């Protein structure tokens, strides 16, 4: 569900994660470590980010599936209501036609 500015929780989470990764990468590049230690640490962060993104993608898929199912349910419900209304309209039209036909004969 989007907030009043149009941002979904998934988009906010992805923006936060991207910013955190960028900040971590810059901090590592400026840290007084050896190149090897820095590369290993970056690989660890990359693996963690990959896992987090997979989790986020899974949650987004679940949310999409939920919304799609609710949409299908709403369409089915509205279709049923519309069908009933059309049937009632046809029946009312038939009765009125019969009434008018009876007035012409009488």
C-alpha positions, 0 to 999 in steps of 0.5 A, a space after each residue: 500500500 502506498 503512503 500519501 506521497 505515492 511511495 510503496 513500502 517496497 520502494 522505500 525499503 529498496 531505496 534504504 537498502 541502496 543507500 546503506 550499500 552505497 554508504 558501506 562501500 564508501 566507508 570501506 574504500 576510505 577505511 585504513 585496511 589492506 586491499 585484501 581485507 576490504 575486498 573480502 568485506 565488500 564480498 560479504 556485504 554484496 552477499 548480504 545485499 543479494 540475500 536481502 534483495 531476494 527476501 525483498 523480491 519474495 515479499 514483493 511477489 507475495 504482496 503482488 499475489 495477494 493484491 491480484 487475488 483481492 482484485 480477482 475477488 472484487 471483479 468476481 463480486 462486481 460481475 455477480 452484482 452487475 449480472 443480477 442488476 441486468 437480470 432485474 432490469 430485463 425482468 422489469 422491462 419484460 413486465 412493462 412491455 407486457 403491461 403496455 401490450 395489455 393496455 393496447 388490447 384493452 
